[in-house]
Amino acid sequence: MKAENPILRGFHPDPSIIRVGEDYYMANSTFEWWPGVRLHHSRDLVHWEMIEYPLNRVSQLDLKGVGASQGIWAPCLTYDKGIFYLVYTVVKSFYCNMYDTANYLVTAENIHGPWSEPTALNNFGFDPSLFHDDDGKKYMVSMVTDHRIPKKYKGRIILQEYDAKAKNMYGPVRYIYTGDRIYLEGPHIVKRDGWYYLFCADTGTGEAHGQSILRAKNIWGPYEWNENNSILTTRDTPDFPLQKAGHCDLVETPEGEWYAVHLCGRPLENRNAKDAPRFSGERRYPLGRETAIQKMEWTSDGWLRLANGTKLPDEKIEVTGLEPYVFGEKTCRDDFKEETLDLEYQSLRIPMDERFLSLKERPGYLRMYGREGLSSKFDQSLIARRWTEFQFEADTKLEFEPNVFKQMAGLICMYDTDNYFYLHVTCDEDLGKCISILKAENKTYTYPVGFVPIKEGKPVYLKVSVDHDKLQFYYGLGEEVYEQIGPVFDASILSDEACLEGWFTGAMVGICCQDLTGSGAYADFDWFTYQEKGE
Ligand code: 6LW
């Protein structure tokens, strides 16, 4: 059975994986998108199904006001004696070259929840990872970087004990890696044959990214450096289709095979890429950082390496010893007939509760109440899903009768609150109901087609078609017959590389409604589709 990389497509960075019996679970970062942390399930490491967001109550996670690419960073999922543990960082500000990085822990007896209220961990690193030792002790390993002093004190790894009964960190905080060789982050500890392995992402998360391993007989060190580090990287192979490889976590199958999941990025071969100098940020990755899987092996002298004998990830790997376990195909069309929203959708920073939308008010429709504007980091009425391929189409049908220019509803392709393409229905004092496109590129706003009047009282069909770096909108009035609107946009601006405030997420497509008058005008969405298109 072959796993085709990436196994989780579109914005799914910082994977953390566990096995519990026959089940594999993986957690990924969600940043400012609500609810927090995506959990996927698999039985065969090839097919994955999205199952849960463990941080789904405001009492657990309050993201109002957080900046782009802040919020939830690098969750770590572990399991010990019947309990699931999830530790993660919540970033709320970046100032003076410093992130504040508060760490939290939630637990559950069932992966589907309920997940506990968070315990704040008095620990000052980020990318926390919990390690459960055989003697019952628990440790938290995390990374500390001090950006106040350029090049100094960067990428250090700290270790401290965690007291599960008292729910607190205790004892000394010790540096087990002081940053002398390479910049390390995203640490995990793995124990095997009497060795403690410190398994870390190295050299940032961009095109120079890699994965390194160190080992010690004592958990507190000293840790021995592996002379083959980085054991996984694409930093020397710019033409390789999976770039940015690194930030791994390990899992062992019941048959003793080892696999690593890691983040990677598929570069868009857009006009910027051709002559761009390496690591210039000109090569763009609108699908964000995605999750891939590699087969690993232990060498006779007790080090870990890729089973393919190189440092380069495989695009496809053979998974052995596990029975195929396939999940039902998901349809690409959502008719909003269910009682709850599909798990693929996320909202910005806040839950989409009844203050923002209703699936009951008009059965078969998603009624979305207009709230704050698209720059708001507080109460936006918006749901979106990841772009998962370079070619796709998404469309929606909506009924919306705005009576002032401050009311808008439509279809959006967005990276963050400063970068998006928004095809929407609104109202103009002179023209009446009209359709328009708002483009935001790092806070520069334009209306490339102005305002095109349309008839009142008719449903509007809105569609976007994305083909690599080309993004084209369409609309139809009263019936599903589309005509092109607006220029071909450069889709690559919706990427970590192009957006100035955030660097860690990926492009999304969704629907939203704004009413800046505060009177709660609503739009009724009949359906939303997202369909990948083949090469
Ligand atoms: C993650 C850290 C990182 O916590 O990016 O560049 C953060 N390094 O490992 C977000 O993915």
Residues whose N, C-alpha, C, O or C-beta is under 5 A from the ligand:
A	BS01	6LW	P13 D14 W73 A74 D127 E185 G186 G204 T205 F504
